[in-house]
Amino acid sequence: MNIIFIEPFRNQLLPFTYTKPVSELRCGILKMKDKWKNIFPEADFFNKTEDYLQDTKWPLNLAKDNYFINASVFPNEDLREKISQLKSDEGLFFKEIIIAYRSSEEKTNLDRIELKSQPIFLKNTWDIFSLNHIAIEEDYKIITKGRKSQPIPRHVLAIKPERIFIEEGAKLINGTLNATDGPIYIGKNSEIMESCNIRGHFALCNNATVKMGAKIYTGTTIGPYSKVGGEVNNSVIQGYSNKGHDGFLGNSVIGEWCNLGADTNTSNLKNNYASVKLWDYQKGGFKDTDLQFCGLMMGDHSKCGINTMFNTGTVVGVSANIYGSGFPRNFIPSFSWGGNSGFITYKFSKATEVAKVVMKRRKIEFEENDESILKHVFESTERFRRK
């Protein structure tokens, strides 16, 4: 079975999809592609994405018979059955949204099959955190089915221990794990340091660390090889990123290879309690999220200095560097350097120098493909930096 992910909502998920296909986004414990791999374990998976991503790290393989699946759709058994039953040139739709189709090539002229019940979609950046409770719950069931957790250490206060799963190699030292409202997943070779208080739904992915005295509230995912301290609520850190010190992160999504300086704080609620607007790349302006709580969206490789303050509903692009006192504006384009007093262009050569050092610390090489992708992002986002 040859499965090819398609991306009808790709532009609505920028800046995160500047550097990767939609299928590589994490919501819950797993990335979108891994959720589908659990549904179709014997399939081969590819992406139909932007040319600059296709030509570098995610090559496409078209077979004589392909299943094209919307990478933004959360899979379930009903969808698995309906997709498996598709005939050639049949498409599965919910209203005007394509869910999947079967064909020898990418096409739009399809025999329609209508879904009666609405699937769950990752359509907008804020869906990554707002759907994270549901995603953690479903991923937890898949990952832990038929398996036995490592024992919870005696010095850890565990509430609802039957909803807590600890992988091999994880280290926990005292603190509280409260799974009353949702499951808690502790990944392989991860660590929860002394005196941390954590509430489910919560996921700590492999090799990630929660630092001493942290307060982690429900709906939070800490991606692999990340380090997190301070106070975090309903946020998703994709992976390889650090929020290692005190400060508040709420209702936010942080990409890969990011760093939040000590005492960085995000506002997630407006003083007038109005719904939050976020920069929309597709619209070229701000879009109402219809959410009362919404914090920071930060693309891959971006950083901020100590004591940085982000206003409610701030979007930061790829490889931005923010510092200084006061609130910077709530849309910071990719490769911007500065803060409240204004921004200049972050030189591409300097940005890639930092990326090489940061990735090397995690024993991952910054390759020619990585540089090529960032170069495309640098050039294609120039129009935003001129405004």
DOVO-504501 format. One record per atom (N, C-alpha, C): x, y, z. Coordinates in steps of 0.001 Angstrom, whole numbers, padded with zeros to 6 digits, always signed. Example, Ala and Ser with C-alpha at 12.3 -4.5 7.8 and 13.67 -1.06 7.14 Angstrom:
<atoms>
+013190-005690+007800/+012300-004500+007800/+013200-003300+007800/+012850-002250+007080/+013670-001060+007140/+012900+000030+007870/
</atoms>
This chain:
<atoms>
+000858-001197+000000/+000000+000000+000000/+000889+001241+000000/+000718+002096-000998/+001517+003313-001124/+000658+004509-000709/+001000+005108+000420/+000226+006234+000942/+001012+007525+000745/+000349+008519+000165/+000960+009822-000079/+000147+010882+000658/+000806+011596+001554/+000122+012659+002290/-000019+013902+001414/-001217+014470+001390/-001465+015742+000713/-001759+016805+001762/-001674+018091+001361/-001644+019178+002346/-002594+020332+001993/-003896+020111+002006/-004807+021214+001674/-004775+022372+002664/-004291+022128+003893/-004260+023188+004905/-002842+023663+005199/-001918+023366+004307/-000515+023675+004546/-000278+025142+004879/-000852+026077+004105/-000594+027496+004323/-001185+028012+005625/-002240+027366+006107/-002843+027761+007370/-002031+027278+008563/-001052+026409+008306/-000223+025879+009383/+001192+026461+009376/+001418+027478+008560/+002667+028240+008641/+002691+029007+009964/+003866+029236+010566/+005228+029029+010060/+005782+027617+010235/+005034+026717+010889/+005570+025394+011192/+005822+024571+009936/+005023+024793+008889/+005182+024032+007651/+006126+024701+006656/+006781+025779+007061/+007860+026315+006225/+008995+025308+006115/+009247+024553+007172/+010446+023727+007250/+010165+022232+007202/+008898+021851+007093/+008549+020427+007087/+007150+020231+006527/+006834+019029+006056/+005467+018735+005631/+004504+018695+006825/+003221+018794+006539/+002197+018736+007588/+002286+017427+008370/+002617+016349+007683/+002671+015036+008333/+003727+014958+009427/+004683+015893+009428/+005757+015898+010419/+005400+016698+011676/+004204+017283+011730/+003794+018056+012903/+003352+017111+014015/+003704+017481+015238/+003330+016697+016411/+002124+017333+017101/+001111+016511+017369/-000016+016911+018197/-000378+015708+019038/-000385+015848+020352/-000490+014690+021231/+000885+014145+021520/+001045+012832+021468/+002355+012216+021687/+003072+012012+020348/+002317+011697+019313/+002868+011313+018021/+002756+012412+016980/+003623+012324+015972/+003457+013155+014785/+002272+012629+013977/+001754+013468+013086/+000596+013065+012283/+000905+011809+011464/+002104+011722+010891/+002451+010553+010070/+002453+009282+010902/+002903+009375+012161/+002991+008192+013009/+001614+007703+013449/+000654+008621+013570/-000719+008197+013858/-001241+007317+012726/-000963+007722+011474/-001422+006945+010325/-000635+005645+010175/+000633+005644+010570/+001428+004414+010504/+000873+003343+011435/+000264+003778+012529/-000369+002823+013436/-001654+002250+012847/-002306+003014+011975/-003532+002555+011322/-003210+001632+010141/-002150+001991+009390/-001711+001187+008235/-000249+000786+008436/+000030-000175+009318/+001417-000481+009704/+002297-001017+008583/+001701-001600+007544/+002514-002209+006483/+002654-001313+005249/+002115-000090+005317/+002151+000812+004157/+003482+001548+004067/+003791+002013+002861/+004903+002938+002642/+004321+004347+002579/+005017+005310+003198/+004482+006664+003325/+005393+007692+002647/+004749+008619+001930/+005457+009700+001261/+004632+010982+001388/+005209+012087+000944/+004540+013380+001043/+004477+014059-000316/+003323+014607-000659/+003205+015534-001793/+003187+016927-001184/+004342+017566-001181/+004498+018830-000475/+005135+019862-001401/+005616+020955-000840/+006240+022007-001640/+007525+021490-002298/+007832+022021-003484/+008978+021519-004260/+010285+021591-003476/+010485+022679-002732/+011775+022845-002038/+011936+021855-000879/+010841+021332-000364/+010899+020270+000636/+010988+018904-000050/+010240+018761-001134/+010224+017528-001912/+011612+017209-002475/+012294+018234-002931/+013579+018053-003608/+014742+017849-002637/+014486+017988-001345/+015575+017892-000372/+015423+016676+000545/+014477+016739+001477/+014399+015711+002515/+013208+014763+002400/+012207+015131+001596/+010992+014318+001538/+010633+013982+000085/+011395+013098-000555/+011124+012744-001955/+009788+012006-002093/+009171+012176-003245/+007876+011564-003536/+008070+010295-004360/+007310+009272-004031/+007305+008043-004831/+005870+007749-005273/+005615+007872-006569/+004308+007537-007126/+004323+006099-007617/+003371+005301-007133/+003241+003928-007585/+002096+003832-008610/+001842+002640-009114/+000725+002463-010040/-000608+002628-009327/-000598+002372-008026/-001814+002479-007217/-001456+003198-005921/-002066+004370-005680/-001718+005196-004522/-002971+005584-003737/-002783+005717-002434/-003821+006275-001567/-003335+007645-001109/-004004+008702-001551/-003660+010062-001161/-004490+010424+000070/-003827+010772+001166/-004522+011039+002432/-004179+012436+002921/-005207+013169+003334/-005046+014508+003909/-004260+014401+005214/-003057+014970+005238/-002171+014842+006399/-002709+015540+007639/-003699+016405+007489/-004278+017124+008626/-005363+016346+009346/-005754+015202+008807/-006851+014426+009384/-006322+013464+010445/-006994+013441+011595/-006664+012478+012638/-007315+011132+012297/-006540+010062+012220/-007098+008774+011799/-007917+008106+012897/-008804+007227+012480/-009528+006347+013392/-009897+005074+012623/-010492+004113+013304/-010794+002820+012671/-011831+002951+011559/-012786+003849+011741/-013801+004051+010708/-013168+004572+009423/-012249+005537+009548/-011556+006061+008375/-010669+004993+007731/-010026+004213+008559/-009177+003132+008014/-010002+002205+007129/-011175+001828+007611/-012029+000915+006862/-012511+001551+005562/-012955+002810+005648/-013496+003476+004459/-012416+003736+003419/-011214+004105+003858/-010110+004336+002923/-009684+003027+002271/-009634+001963+003056/-009238+000653+002513/-010194+000167+001437/-011455+000591+001513/-012473+000146+000570/-012578+001017-000685/-011792+002089-000762/-011848+002966-001934/-011440+002219-003200/-012172+002475-004268/-011802+001970-005574/-011014+003039-006327/-010411+002669-007431/-009603+003615-008191/-010439+004825-008612/-009875+006002-008389/-010484+007298-008718/-011724+007613-007882/-011836+006971-006722/-012855+007343-005738/-012227+008207-004653/-012986+009210-004199/-012509+010104-003164/-013461+010160-001992/-012900+010222-000795/-013677+010332+000429/-013669+011794+000868/-014855+012375+001031/-014989+013803+001338/-015840+014003+002584/-015541+015073+003315/-016488+015619+004284/-016841+017025+003810/-018042+017191+003312/-018466+018432+002659/-017487+018716+001518/-016782+019833+001550/-015857+020155+000458/-014406+019806+000791/-014196+019162+001919/-012842+018830+002352/-012489+017412+001923/-011401+017276+001194/-010934+015957+000781/-010296+015251+001984/-010707+014018+002214/-010120+013207+003287/-009069+012264+002698/-009452+011574+001626/-008530+010634+000978/-009083+010256-000392/-008195+009819-001264/-008646+009247-002532/-007612+008246-003038/-008068+007401-003968/-007198+006362-004532/-007038+006600-006024/-005801+006628-006487/-005555+006921-007902/-004112+006593-008255/-003877+006497-009564/-002510+006288-010042/-001722+007592-010073/-002436+008720-009940/-001781+010030-010003/-002586+011038-009193/-001963+012186-008934/-002666+013248-008228/-003749+013815-009143/-004977+013904-008651/-006064+014385-009499/-007198+014956-008648/-008094+015688-009297/-009223+016319-008611/-010575+015807-009104/-010609+015194-010268/-011867+014684-010823/-012111+013278-010280/-012934+013203-009224/-013096+011947-008498/-014577+011604-008323/-014851+010315-008204/-016177+009873-007791/-016278+010058-006278/-017259+010840-005838/-017317+011261-004438/-018044+010253-003553/-017444+010019-002391/-018105+009292-001304/-018140+010248-000117/-019322+010489+000429/-019483+011490+001482/-019424+010842+002869/-018602+011428+003725/-018587+011035+005136/-019747+011707+005850/-020435+010959+006684/-021548+011549+007428/-021081+012230+008712/-020099+011657+009358/-019588+012242+010602/-018300+013018+010333/-018149+014149+011006/-017007+015025+010766/-015743+014491+011444/-014668+014311+010688/-013394+013938+011312/-012800+015131+012069/-011746+014860+012797/-011006+015927+013475/-009878+016363+012552/-009742+017683+012354/-008745+018231+011437/-007750+019110+012182/-006506+019076+011725/-005494+020045+012127/-005465+021110+011027/-006357+022097+011128/-006525+023070+010054/-005745+024353+010285/-005560+024742+011544/-004913+026007+011894/-003830+025766+012937/-002900+026707+013046/-001802+026542+014002/-002310+026321+015421/-003361+027051+015792/-003846+026950+017170/-004537+025617+017447/-004914+024880+016403/-005484+023551+016627/-004468+022615+017276/-003192+022876+017067/-002154+021995+017611/-002237+021940+019129/-002490+023083+019779/-002636+023028+021238/-004087+022804+021670/-005050+023352+020918/-006441+023225+021358/-006967+021793+021217/-006373+021002+020317/-006753+019598+020169/-005819+018650+020913/-004882+019203+021651/-003838+018363+022228/-004359+017414+023305/-005381+017824+024060/-005970+016923+025048/-006491+015654+024376/-007273+015848+023318/-007846+014718+022587/-006746+013843+021993/-005739+014498+021408/-004665+013756+020740/-003846+012935+021724/-003551+013498+022895/-002804+012747+023908/-003597+011508+024334/-004892+011703+024563/-005753+010590+024993/-005722+009443+023976/-005873+009777+022690/-005915+008746+021655/-004555+008091+021456/-003487+008899+021433/-002139+008340+021262/-001760+007444+022436/-002160+007850+023626/-001866+007069+024838/-002463+005664+024716/-003702+005583+024234/-004361+004279+024067/-003579+003402+023093/-003138+004013+021991/-002417+003258+020955/-001066+002766+021471/-000315+003667+022090/+001055+003352+022504/+001092+002340+023642/+000132+002421+024563/+000195+001590+025777/-000625+000299+025678/-001370+000116+024589/-002246-001052+024463/-001455-002359+024578/-001860-003187+025525/-001227-004490+025716/+000147-004444+026335/+000557-003286+026843/+001900-003135+027418/+001814-002805+028905/+002885-003055+029608/+002945-002791+031044/+003925-001661+031321/+003496-000702+032119/+004346+000432+032485/+005479-000004+033400/+006592+000732+033337/+007610+000604+034375/+007006+001056+035703/+007475+000510+036811/+006877+000883+038108/+007073+002365+038429/+006065+002941+039056/+006169+004328+039518/+007010+004331+040792/+008089+005126+040849/+008928+005150+042053/+008119+005481+043302/+008490+004883+044420/+007737+005060+045667/+007715+006502+046146/+008756+007257+045824/+008822+008628+046318/+008073+009616+045426/+007381+009127+044389/+006542+009985+043547/+005090+009828+043991/+004410+010957+044240/+002994+010929+044571/+002192+010789+043273/+001573+009646+043072/+000826+009357+041848/-000655+009269+042147/-001438+010113+041478/-002891+010097+041604/-003460+009485+040330/-004298+008474+040474/-004786+007662+039351/-003612+006981+038637/-002834+006184+039357/-001628+005575+038762/-001930+004676+037575/-003160+004146+037488/-003518+003287+036360/-003563+004051+035039/-003518+005388+035093/-003521+006219+033885/-002149+006861+033649/-001137+006300+034271/+000234+006795+034126/+001079+005682+033506/+001796+006011+032438/+002648+005017+031769/+004063+005559+031684/+005000+004753+032175/+006411+005144+032204/+007206+004164+031343/+007927+004711+030370/+008736+003878+029480/+010075+003517+030129/+010731+002546+029539/+012030+002081+030022/+013056+003210+029975/+013860+003317+031024/+014941+004295+031072/+014545+005661+031594/+013244+005879+031824/+012797+007175+032356/+013184+007300+033831/+013508+008525+034237/+013901+008787+035622/+012944+009799+036238/+012424+009476+037437/+011521+010367+038154/+011977+010468+039602/+012022+011697+040108/+012448+011915+041491/+011397+012751+042196/+010749+012204+043172/+009627+012758+043947/+008660+013550+043064/+008017+014598+043591/+007059+015352+042802/+005700+014672+042737/+004798+015263+041917/+003414+014815+041829/+003022+014552+040386/+002389+013413+040147/+001792+013088+038856/+000293+012888+039090/-000520+013808+038585/-001955+013763+038807/-002674+013464+037490/-003138+012234+037339/-003794+011806+036103/-005315+011785+036233/-005858+012561+037142/-007306+012584+037361/-008063+012978+036102/-007595+014032+035428/-008323+014561+034271/-007866+013982+032936/-006734+013288+032933/-006233+012735+031684/-004966+011949+031918/-004561+011116+030954/-003393+010254+031129/-002076+011031+031134/-001061+010394+031706/+000288+010942+031735/+001221+009912+031108/+001975+010347+030105/+002907+009468+029403/+004318+010001+029591/+005208+009130+030092/+006603+009488+030337/+007477+008652+029401/+008102+009304+028423/+008792+008608+027352/+010131+007994+027739/+010636+007197+026822/+011885+006466+027026/+013054+007421+027262/+013864+007109+028281/+015080+007866+028625/+014817+009346+028922/+013583+009674+029306/+013279+011046+029712/+013544+011197+031208/+013446+012436+031689/+013705+012680+033117/+012780+013762+033647/+012206+013491+034816/+011473+014507+035571/+012249+014732+036857/+012847+015904+036966/+013709+016210+038107/+012889+016450+039383/+013584+016807+040442/+012988+016921+041762/+011867+017967+041829/+010829+017613+042616/+009777+018555+043047/+008966+019150+041898/+008725+018378+040866/+007871+018831+039753/+006423+018412+040016/+005498+019276+039620/+004072+018978+039748/+003456+018956+038355/+002876+017811+037979/+002402+017606+036612/+000970+017080+036633/+000139+017667+035777/-001246+017219+035624/-001486+016706+034209/-002181+015570+034090/-002582+015093+032773/-003787+015861+032272/-003976+015894+030978/-003278+015154+029943/-001861+015710+029773/-000870+014810+029728/+000520+015252+029617/+001338+014194+028902/+002252+014653+028037/+003166+013746+027341/+004577+014305+027400/+005501+013493+027886/+006921+013803+027872/+007576+012799+026941/+008039+013262+025794/+008570+012348+024777/+009990+011903+025112/+010522+011012+024304/+011803+010385+024612/+012933+011396+024764/+013782+011155+025755/+014996+011938+026008/+014726+013400+026358/+013508+013727+026741/+013179+015094+027153/+013297+015216+028674/+013395+016453+029152/+013626+016708+030571/+012681+017773+031095/+012076+017501+032247/+011350+018527+033006/+012251+018919+034168/+012598+020188+034262/+013596+020635+035230/+012986+020880+036604/+013829+021036+037595/+013411+021063+038993/+012333+022117+039266/+011312+021686+040020/+010285+022609+040486/+009310+023078+039432/+009289+022452+038275/+008391+022899+037205/+006932+022612+037559/+006050+023463+037009/+004601+023288+037174/+003995+023116+035781/+003540+021916+035482/+003030+021602+034150/+001537+021284+034247/+000749+022074+033550/-000698+021900+033575/-001171+021073+032380/-002444+020764+032400/-003058+019834+031455/-002933+020273+029995/-002918+019271+029111/-002883+019528+027678/-001523+019891+027140/-000461+019448+027808/+000904+019832+027428/+001685+018640+026883/+002403+018875+025796/+003327+017902+025219/+004719+018517+025144/+005694+017790+025647/+007092+018207+025541/+007778+017212+024609/+008146+017680+023421/+008702+016824+022391/+010081+016292+022739/+010596+015352+021951/+011863+014689+022251/+013041+015642+022344/+013946+015306+023249/+015195+016038+023451/+014970+017517+023819/+013836+017833+024413/+013556+019201+024857/+013766+019300+026362/+014025+020517+026834/+014184+020779+028264/+013226+021892+028663/+012445+021635+029714/+011395+022579+030086/+011388+022803+031592/+011312+024088+031980/+011164+024457+033376/+010110+025539+033514/+009872+025999+034750/+008912+027064+034981/+007484+026560+034923/+006586+027388+034373/+005157+027085+034339/+004687+026952+032890/+004052+025827+032589/+003578+025556+031227/+002145+025058+031292/+001307+025581+030408/-000092+025169+030367/-000548+024977+028926/-001150+023825+028626/-001764+023540+027328/-000910+024034+026157/+000315+023537+026110/+001248+023945+025057/+001918+022717+024459/+002369+022865+023202/+003051+021778+022502/+004425+022270+022065/+005454+021592+022543/+006829+021849+022101/+007204+020704+021170/+007440+021018+019899/+007576+019991+018876/+008755+019049+019121/+009884+019609+019571/+011046+018771+019834/+012340+019554+019719/+013384+019083+020410/+014733+019665+020325/+014744+021156+020700/+013829+021570+021559/+013749+022982+021948/+013808+023114+023459/+014212+024290+023914/+014402+024511+025348/+013608+025703+025868/+012912+025456+026971/+012394+026512+027837/+012857+026111+029230/+014129+026324+029478/+014785+025694+030608/+014650+026408+031934/+013973+027562+031959/+013977+028380+033172/+012569+028845+033530/+012482+029584+034629/+011190+030112+035064/+010599+031038+034007/+009288+031209+034097/+008550+031980+033108/+007334+031186+032689/+006338+031851+032119/+005075+031200+031772/+004926+031020+030271/+004539+029806+029875/+004209+029492+028492/+002819+028880+028495/+001855+029550+027836/+000489+029051+027860/-000187+029084+026513/-000937+028020+026201/-001717+027929+024968/-000863+028305+023763/+000254+027626+023645/+001280+027985+022665/+001807+026755+021938/+002477+027008+020805/+003164+025959+020052/+004572+026456+019741/+005556+025668+020107/+006961+026004+019877/+007550+024968+018929/+008188+025428+017866/+008762+024528+016868/+010013+023816+017360/+010797+023296+016436/+012038+022607+016761/+013212+023581+016750/+014226+023260+017565/+015473+024023+017626/+015249+025472+018084/+014265+025653+018967/+013991+026978+019540/+014576+027062+020945/+014778+028287+021422/+015211+028496+022793/+014534+029743+023364/+013889+029572+024511/+013269+030694+025212/+014160+031066+026384/+014662+032302+026391/+015563+032744+027443/+014905+032764+028811/+015735+032826+029862/+015238+032804+031240/+014196+033897+031461/+013112+033528+032143/+012030+034429+032508/+011283+034985+031295/+011298+034249+030193/+010417+034590+029075/+008980+034302+029481/+008078+035226+029177/+006668+035068+029525/+005785+035333+028316/+004752+034504+028186/+003779+034704+027122/+002436+035065+027746/+001787+036070+027182/+000405+036354+027561/-000510+035478+026727/-001485+034847+027371/-002419+033995+026623/-003871+034466+026772/-004076+035652+027395/-005422+036176+027606/-005387+037691+027515/-006250+038260+026691/-006306+039718+026546/-006984+040350+027759/-006582+041574+028058/-007140+042260+029229/-008642+042471+029130/-009166+042559+027902/-010610+042734+027734/-011344+041408+027505/-010612+040298+027622/-011166+038943+027502/-011765+038664+026112/-011386+039463+025129/-011885+039271+023763/-011171+038094+023101/-011753+037570+022025/-011111+036477+021296/-009821+036979+020656/-008872+036083+020517/-007520+036435+020084/-007413+036316+018563/-006729+037290+017955/-006422+037237+016527/-004960+036868+016334/-004707+036058+015305/-003339+035636+014971/-003031+035995+013527/-001749+036263+013274/-001321+036503+011894/-001592+035263+011058/-002195+035471+009891/-002512+034400+008962/-001732+034622+007669/-000798+033726+007377/+000060+033887+006200/-000742+033842+004908/-001748+032990+004867/-002548+032865+003658/-003354+034136+003384/-003893+034723+004440/-004684+035949+004319/-003799+037169+004147/-002586+037116+004720/-001708+038283+004727/-002163+039324+005729/-002835+038873+006770/-003344+039756+007825/-003751+038913+009022/-004421+039546+009972/-004777+038847+011199/-006139+038176+011070/-006239+036997+011670/-007455+036183+011586/-007942+035863+012994/-009248+035956+013197/-009830+035669+014503/-009802+034167+014758/-009235+033775+015898/-009164+032358+016253/-010436+031867+016932/-011272+032798+017386/-012460+032469+018191/-012071+031813+019513/-010819+032008+019922/-010338+031485+021198/-010104+032629+022178/-010458+032403+023422/-010164+033399+024451/-008726+033277+024944/-008185+032057+024870/-006816+031815+025316/-005951+031390+024128/-004938+032175+023834/-004003+031858+022750/-002722+032645+022970/-001596+031956+023007/-000334+032592+023345/+000603+032810+022177/+001641+031965+022071/+002750+032171+021142/+002853+031032+020148/+003011+031371+018859/+003342+030400+017814/+004751+030734+017324/+005702+029855+017545/+007104+030135+017203/+007637+029073+016257/+008075+029497+015065/+008604+028587+014069/+009974+028047+014421/+010430+027056+013673/+011708+026377+013925/+012882+027356+013939/+013864+027042+014787/+015158+027744+014854/+015055+029175+015409/+013915+029574+015956/+013815+030924+016517/+014234+030934+017986/+014683+032094+018443/+015205+032242+019797/+014726+033564+020392/+014695+033626+021729/+014466+034921+022391/+015353+035025+023618/+015715+036260+023970/+016622+036512+025081/+015917+036494+026426/+016674+036725+027489/+016108+036708+028832/+015080+037828+028992/+014079+037546+029818/+013029+038519+030168/+012208+038985+028966/+012167+038186+027906/+011337+038554+026755/+009867+038413+027122/+009047+039362+026662/+007607+039332+026909/+006879+039287+025569/+006014+038293+025410/+005239+038158+024187/+003777+038470+024461/+003205+039336+023640/+001796+039681+023771/+000905+038502+023409/-000349+038589+023824/-001339+037586+023465/-001391+037426+021940/-001355+036183+021483/-001480+035929+020056/-000331+036449+019224/+000902+036044+019577/+002086+036436+018808/+002533+035293+017903/+002861+035622+016667/+003390+034649+015710/+004826+035040+015367/+005742+034109+015574/+007154+034304+015251/+007515+033311+014155/+008133+033782+013097/+008499+032923+011975/+009692+032043+012263/+010379+031629+011219/+011543+030746+011299/+012811+031579+011485/+013725+031105+012330/+015048+031730+012521/+014963+033217+012836/+014059+033566+013732/+014009+034936+014248/+014766+034991+015567/+015288+036173+015882/+016013+036365+017132/+015461+037610+017812/+014809+037419+018974/+014095+038505+019650/+014747+038768+020995/+014894+040053+021337/+015536+040406+022609/+015121+041825+023007/+015468+042189+024242/+015225+043558+024713/+013957+043682+025535/+013771+044856+026152/+012625+045101+027020/+011385+045472+026208/+010233+045429+026866/+008982+045791+026217/+008449+044664+025347/+007236+044867+024835/+006601+043861+023992/+006952+044093+022523/+007532+043094+021857/+007685+043223+020402/+006307+043107+019740/+006217+043473+018468/+004934+043365+017767/+004492+041907+017704/+003204+041696+017423/+002690+040329+017505/+002719+039560+016190/+003412+040080+015195/+003836+039274+014052/+005295+039602+013756/+006155+038605+013951/+007594+038769+013735/+007993+037868+012574/+008330+038439+011423/+008640+037621+010242/+009886+036760+010433/+010004+035743+009621/+011186+034884+009632/+012444+035710+009370/+013543+035285+010006/+014858+035915+009860/+014812+037402+010237/+014080+037690+011327/+014077+039046+011902/+014974+039056+013126/+015616+040197+013336/+016551+040359+014464/+016203+041668+015164/+015808+041588+016450/+015491+042829+017159/+014450+042614+018231/+013672+043688+018489/+012685+043618+019553/+011705+044777+019486/+011341+045283+020666/+010343+046333+020762/+010722+047597+019988/+012011+047874+019883/+012462+049094+019202/+012549+048939+017688/+012303+047713+017184/+012328+047493+015745/+013168+046284+015362/+013065+045912+014089/+013746+044710+013602/+014559+045025+012351/+015664+044304+012219/+016427+044281+010969/+016464+042838+010485/+017010+042606+009298/+017110+041245+008771/+018259+040497+009441/+017961+039311+009918/+018951+038423+010503/+019738+037812+009334/+021010+038122+009239/+021821+037657+008118/+021781+036132+008011/+021574+035665+006797/+021413+034226+006589/+022649+033460+007050/+023819+033965+006777/+025052+033263+007160/+025171+033131+008674/+024760+034171+009399/+024801+034129+010862/+023766+033150+011407/+022571+033150+010801/+021513+032244+011257/+021913+030790+011089/+022536+030464+009955/+022939+029078+009724/+024116+028672+010614/+024980+029626+010944/+026058+029346+011895/+025496+028883+013223/+024471+029599+013693/+023844+029248+014972/+023156+027888+014861/+022452+027652+013760/+021750+026377+013578/+022720+025200+013634/+023886+025352+013025/+024884+024282+013036/+025327+023960+014455/+025587+025012+015241/+026047+024817+016624/+024961+024171+017473/+023741+024675+017341/+022617+024178+018143/+022350+022704+017846/+022336+022336+016573/+022055+020946+016212/+023208+020018+016599/+024419+020517+016514/+025580+019708+016888/+025528+019322+018362/+024968+020200+019189/+024836+019900+020624/+023945+018694+020868/+023055+018412+019938/+022183+017230+020041/+022705+016094+019148/+023968+016243+018703/+024631+015226+017878/+023883+014982+016553/+023325+016051+015997/+022664+015997+014697/+023362+016994+013775/+023713+016522+012601/+024449+017368+011666/+023505+018276+010886/+023879+019551+010786/+023173+020497+009935/+023649+020260+008508/+022782+019670+007698/+023181+019206+006379/+022885+020236+005288/+023386+019918+004110/+023150+020777+002951/+021651+020946+002675/+020891+019878+002881/+019448+019944+002696/+018787+020930+003652/+019253+020912+004903/+018719+021845+005900/+018990+023293+005488/+020198+023531+005020/+020554+024885+004584/+019725+025305+003373/+019498+024375+002462/+018711+024676+001273/+017278+025057+001638/+016697+024351+002598/+015334+024655+003040/+015278+026037+003692/+016220+026310+004580/+016231+027620+005243/+016480+028751+004249/+017296+028485+003238/+017559+029497+002210/+016273+029851+001473/+015483+028841+001154/+014207+029092+000477/+013283+029916+001385/+013224+029559+002656/+012374+030305+003594/+012847+031748+003699/+014149+031941+003785/+014726+033290+003865/+014294+034140+002671/+014390+033580+001494/+014072+034339+000276/+012565+034547+000107/+011777+033538+000420/+010330+033630+000187/+009626+034500+001221/+010260+034766+002362/+009626+035599+003400/+010156+037030+003421/+010978+037375+002442/+011560+038729+002410/+010469+039795+002389/+009363+039553+001694/+008308+040561+001561/+007712+040936+002913/+007720+040018+003867/+007181+040333+005186/+008134+041231+005973/+009438+041031+005768/+010414+041833+006508/+010465+043264+006015/+010017+043522+004813/+010040+044876+004260/+008924+045758+004790/+007905+045124+005407/+006747+045890+005881/+007037+046548+007212/
</atoms>
